[in-house]
Amino acid sequence: MTRARMPRPHEVAAASRDPRLRRAFEERDDGQAWRVRGVCRSVDPEVFFPAPNEATDAAVALCRTCDVQGACLAWALDVGDCHGVWGGTTARERRAMLVAWRAGMRESGTTYDALEAARALVGPMSATRELVGSV
């Protein structure tokens, strides 16, 4: 089993701007009712938990058609789930989102600015721009 690496600052900055993260934050308080409305209920769970060398495209495509992907992603980020596809995101995407999510949760009242939260974590924006520009 390989060990997942920590996301790099430019990955966190990109994840903090991801509209899926904003939607997850907005739908985080939807309770557990989303579970019975998910498209995934009618699909083999193996699709959402492929082997490390298998593609996640089929699961991500199914998630894009689902009405509850924001609440699903919020749940995965809340519990820190690092396996499979949740809310239309891969485990790698969620690792970067998780950094911004936790920072945003600490700083949130009723609003959420993931980019501001990520800036606080990764340092000055000029450093982040340099990192993003070098990729």
Phi, psi and omega in degrees: 000133178269153180264132181288139179273159176289143178293147179280158182306319180291332176290321178294318179297318179293318180296325181292339178266357184291126180297336178294326179291318178298317178297319179298318180296320180292328184257011186294338183260021182282004180073202181259002182297336180300332184300325182276349181259357184290144176298331183295343181298333183257012184236149178300127181302336179302331180299324184270354179229065182289161176297157183306330182264005179262153181285151179255006186304318182296317180292317180296321178296319177297317181298325181296338180268359188268141180281344186248021184295331177294313179294323178297313178296319178301318178298313181298321179288323178298317182270352178074031182293123184250014183234145175077189180252127178225131176059030179077017180237149176274168180300321180295316178298318182293328178300317178290319179296326183298324178297311179293323180299311182294322177293319179293323179293323178294324186264355188277148168244273177246348179242166183220126174236093184296325181296316177297319179296318180292322178300320179297328182276320188262359176099193183300147182298330179298323177293321179292319178299320178298318180294316181293320180294333182276353182274000000 
